[in-house]
Amino acid sequence: MRIEIDRPWDMHLHLRDGAMLNLAAPHSARHFAGAVVMPNLVPPVADADALRAYRSRVLRAAGTDAETFTPLMTLFLKNQTRAELEAARETPGFFAVKLYPAGATTNSDGGVRDFGDAEPTLRAMEKLGIPLLVHGESGGFVLDREAEFLPVYRDLARRFPKLKICMEHISTAAALPLLDEFENLFATATLHHLLFTLDDLAGGLLAPHLFCKPIVKRPEDRAALRAAVFSGHPKIMFGSDSAPHPVEKKECAGAAGGVYDAPVLLPALAALFAENGALDKLEGFLGGNARRIYGLPAPRGKIALEDAPQDVPAFFEGENGLRVAPLFAGTRLPWRVADGNFS
């Protein structure tokens, strides 16, 4: 079987910086029309100058594929003034502001500790029409589970009804009803939350390359998420949350959180949707919904996928001995991108 889809959009992508950026960017730029690039670097991307500089580095790392890949850049929410937001909005490639609860994930220590302090920035964003992306877990003011973050989403959606709010990486059955409850609330979903549960992560020996935040959930949560995505829910977009770490930072005590699946996303998603009789919903999930919700441009060209096997490398190697293990490292996938090669 062979299918063709519009070049997809990844609405939640970590590319890091330096040698890791140079390794990771081509894996997304080769086949995707664009991606929403996360700002949690050290220091974070928090103003127009930093955003402009990081976008230039992303495009340079993407190489020749930069001609067909659009990085949608985000600011790390740090109580920016209206003037600072206006400057960012005038910067090429700017897309949204990302809210991280302080300490919730990689490089988020400078995130929000008190929503009261963030209110002026959120009010300004609402007036300027700037979307808000929310990392839906916390290491501080709420417990580290998505279900207990839901009151925060409800409060934000009610207090800022004209603010377009995205629940980044929705992962629980309890969160799905909010999409029907609030017109201004949307969500992204990852491959790994559609595929795996806690048993895959820690049911036997710990699988550190499946450790991420938010953590993979119970079978009933996965089932509910699958039902929504495979039925073509119009408010759920694909966001990989692909987050590379060096092998030595994953295969150690205190493993870093993040699943690196950028190189295998399209064949793995095609296989999953085919297995569940939902290939007709794949294109909407991979870009159609995002284009409608955010008014993104139509992509240039299409990507062909076919049900032919492909072996996944054990790791990808970058500069200075950098090694990153992808999802499904050393295994065989039943589908592949039709050009037959990993980037």
C-alpha positions in Angstrom: 0.0 0.0 0.0 1.2 3.5 -0.8 -0.4 6.8 0.3 0.4 10.5 -0.3 -0.2 13.2 2.2 0.5 17.0 2.3 3.8 17.7 3.9 3.0 17.6 7.6 3.3 20.1 10.4 4.8 19.2 13.8 3.2 21.5 16.3 5.6 20.8 19.2 9.3 20.2 18.5 12.5 20.4 20.5 15.6 21.1 18.5 18.0 22.2 21.2 21.1 24.1 20.1 24.7 23.7 19.0 25.8 20.2 18.0 22.4 18.7 19.0 20.5 21.2 16.8 22.8 20.4 13.9 21.9 16.7 14.4 18.2 17.0 15.0 17.1 19.8 12.6 17.6 17.8 9.4 15.5 14.9 10.7 12.4 17.2 10.9 13.2 19.6 8.0 13.5 16.8 5.4 9.9 15.7 5.4 7.9 18.4 7.4 6.5 21.6 6.0 7.3 23.2 9.4 7.3 22.9 13.1 6.6 24.8 16.3 10.0 25.1 17.8 10.2 25.1 21.6 12.1 27.9 23.4 13.5 26.2 26.5 17.2 26.6 25.9 19.8 27.9 28.3 19.3 30.8 28.4 15.7 30.6 27.2 14.4 32.3 24.0 12.6 35.1 25.8 12.8 38.2 23.5 12.8 39.3 19.9 16.6 39.4 19.5 17.0 35.8 20.9 14.1 34.6 18.8 15.6 36.1 15.6 19.1 34.6 16.4 17.7 31.1 17.2 15.6 31.0 14.1 18.7 31.8 12.0 20.5 28.9 13.7 17.6 26.5 13.1 17.5 27.4 9.4 21.2 27.1 9.0 21.1 23.6 10.7 18.3 22.5 8.4 20.6 23.0 5.4 19.1 22.7 1.9 15.8 21.6 3.4 15.3 25.0 4.9 13.8 26.0 1.6 10.7 23.9 2.3 10.7 23.9 6.1 9.2 26.7 8.2 10.2 27.0 11.8 7.4 28.6 13.8 9.3 30.3 16.7 8.1 30.7 20.3 8.9 32.8 23.3 9.5 31.4 26.8 6.9 33.2 28.9 8.7 35.5 31.4 6.1 38.2 32.1 7.0 40.1 28.9 5.5 43.6 28.5 3.2 44.6 25.7 6.0 46.4 24.0 8.2 43.3 24.1 5.4 41.2 22.7 4.8 43.6 19.9 8.5 43.5 19.0 8.4 39.7 18.9 5.2 39.8 16.8 7.1 41.8 14.2 9.9 39.3 14.1 9.9 36.9 11.1 8.9 33.5 12.1 7.3 34.4 15.4 4.3 32.2 16.3 3.4 31.9 20.0 4.4 32.1 23.6 5.0 29.0 25.7 4.2 28.7 29.3 6.3 26.4 31.4 5.6 25.9 35.1 8.9 26.4 36.9 11.0 23.2 37.0 8.5 21.1 35.1 10.8 19.9 32.4 14.2 20.3 30.7 15.5 23.9 31.1 12.3 25.3 32.6 13.6 26.6 36.0 12.8 30.1 34.9 9.2 29.4 34.2 6.0 30.6 35.8 5.7 30.2 39.6 2.6 32.4 40.1 -0.1 32.9 37.5 -1.0 36.3 39.1 2.4 37.6 38.0 1.8 36.4 34.4 -1.7 37.9 34.0 -0.6 41.3 32.5 1.4 39.4 29.8 -1.5 37.0 29.1 -3.9 40.0 28.8 -1.6 41.7 26.3 -1.3 38.4 24.4 -5.1 38.2 24.2 -5.3 41.7 22.8 -2.5 41.1 20.3 -3.9 37.8 19.1 -0.8 35.8 20.2 -1.5 32.1 20.9 -0.5 30.5 24.3 1.0 27.1 24.4 0.9 25.4 27.9 3.2 22.7 29.2 0.5 20.9 31.2 2.3 19.6 34.2 4.2 21.2 37.1 7.0 20.5 39.4 5.8 23.3 41.7 2.4 24.8 42.3 0.4 21.8 41.2 1.1 18.1 41.2 3.0 16.5 38.4 0.0 14.8 36.7 -2.0 16.2 33.9 -5.4 15.5 35.5 -4.5 17.8 38.4 -3.5 20.5 36.0 -7.0 20.6 34.4 -8.3 23.3 36.8 -5.5 25.6 35.5 -6.7 25.1 31.9 -10.3 25.8 32.9 -9.2 28.9 34.7 -7.1 30.2 31.8 -9.9 29.4 29.2 -12.5 31.3 31.3 -10.4 34.3 32.2 -9.0 34.8 28.7 -11.8 33.7 26.3 -10.2 35.4 23.3 -6.8 33.8 23.9 -6.2 30.7 21.7 -4.8 28.2 24.3 -3.2 24.9 23.3 -2.8 22.0 25.8 0.6 20.8 24.7 0.8 17.0 24.6 -2.6 15.9 25.9 -2.3 12.5 27.6 -5.3 11.7 29.8 -8.9 10.7 29.3 -9.8 13.4 31.8 -8.5 16.2 29.7 -10.4 15.4 26.5 -13.8 16.8 27.6 -12.2 20.2 28.0 -11.9 20.5 24.2 -15.7 20.4 24.0 -16.2 22.6 27.0 -14.1 25.6 25.8 -14.1 27.0 22.3 -10.6 28.6 22.8 -8.9 25.4 23.9 -7.0 23.1 21.6 -4.5 20.3 22.1 -1.5 18.5 20.6 -0.9 14.7 20.9 2.3 12.8 20.6 3.2 9.5 18.9 4.5 8.1 22.2 1.3 8.8 24.1 -0.7 7.1 21.3 1.7 4.1 21.4 2.8 3.4 24.9 1.6 3.1 28.5 3.4 2.9 31.9 3.8 -0.8 31.5 6.0 -0.2 28.4 8.1 2.3 30.4 8.4 0.5 33.7 6.5 -2.8 33.6 9.7 -4.8 33.5 13.2 -3.3 33.2 13.1 0.4 33.0 13.1 1.7 29.4 14.8 5.1 29.8 14.3 6.1 26.1 10.5 6.1 26.8 10.8 8.4 29.8 9.3 11.8 29.0 7.3 14.5 30.7 4.3 14.2 30.7 4.9 10.5 31.4 3.1 7.9 29.4 -0.2 7.0 31.1 -2.6 4.1 31.8 -4.1 1.9 29.1 -7.5 3.6 29.5 -5.9 7.0 28.9 -4.2 5.7 25.8 -7.5 4.1 24.6 -9.4 7.4 25.0 -6.7 9.4 23.2 -6.6 6.9 20.4 -10.4 7.0 20.0 -10.3 10.8 19.7 -7.4 11.0 17.3 -8.5 8.0 15.1 -12.0 9.5 14.8 -10.5 12.8 13.4 -11.1 15.1 16.4 -11.0 18.5 14.8 -9.2 20.2 17.8 -6.3 17.8 18.2 -3.1 18.4 16.2 0.0 16.4 15.9 2.9 17.6 18.1 5.7 15.2 18.4 7.4 16.6 21.6 10.5 15.0 20.0 13.2 15.9 22.5 16.7 14.6 21.9 19.3 13.9 24.6 22.7 12.3 24.3 22.7 8.6 25.0 24.7 9.0 28.2 22.1 11.4 29.6 19.3 8.8 28.9 21.1 5.6 29.9 22.1 6.6 33.4 20.7 7.2 36.9 18.5 10.2 36.8 17.7 9.9 33.1 16.7 13.0 31.3 13.1 13.2 30.2 12.4 13.2 26.4 11.6 10.8 23.6 13.5 11.3 20.3 11.2 10.2 17.6 11.7 12.8 14.9 13.5 10.4 12.5 10.7 7.7 12.7 7.5 9.8 13.1 6.0 9.4 9.7 6.5 5.7 9.2 5.5 4.9 12.8 2.3 7.0 12.5 1.4 5.5 9.2 1.7 2.0 10.7 -0.3 2.9 13.7 -3.1 4.6 11.8 -3.2 1.7 9.3 -3.5 -0.9 12.1 -6.5 1.0 13.4 -8.2 1.6 10.1 -7.7 5.3 10.3 -5.4 6.2 7.4 -8.0 8.5 6.1 -7.6 10.6 9.3 -3.8 10.8 9.2 -3.5 13.9 7.0 -5.9 15.9 9.2 -4.0 15.0 12.3 -0.6 15.8 10.7 -1.5 19.2 9.5 -5.0 19.8 8.3 -6.3 20.6 11.8 -3.3 22.9 12.5 -3.7 24.8 9.3 -7.4 25.4 10.0 -6.9 26.3 13.7 -4.0 28.7 13.2 -4.3 29.8 9.6 -1.1 28.2 8.6 -0.2 28.2 4.9 -0.7 25.2 2.6 2.5 23.2 2.4 4.5 22.9 -0.8 4.4 19.3 -2.0 3.5 16.0 -0.7 5.1 13.0 1.1 4.6 9.4 0.1 4.4 6.6 2.6 4.4 2.9 1.8 4.0 -0.3 3.8 7.6 -1.6 3.1 9.9 -2.5 6.0 12.8 -0.3 7.1 15.5 -0.8 9.7 16.0 1.9 12.3 19.6 2.8 13.2 20.8 2.1 16.8 21.8 5.7 17.1 22.5 8.9 15.1 25.9 10.4 15.5 26.7 14.1 15.4 29.6 16.4 16.1 32.3 15.6 18.7 31.1 12.1 19.3 27.5 13.1 20.1 25.1 10.0 19.9 21.3 10.1 20.1 19.2 7.0 20.1 15.9 7.3 18.3 12.6 5.6 19.2 12.6 2.0 17.9 16.4 2.0 17.8 17.7 -1.2 16.2 14.3 -2.5 15.2 12.3 -2.8 12.0 9.3 -0.6 11.1 6.7 -2.0 8.8 6.2 1.3 6.9 8.6 3.9 5.5 8.8 7.2 3.7 8.9 6.2 0.1 12.4 7.6 -0.5 13.5 4.7 1.7 16.2 6.5 3.7 16.4 8.0 7.1 17.7 11.6 7.0 
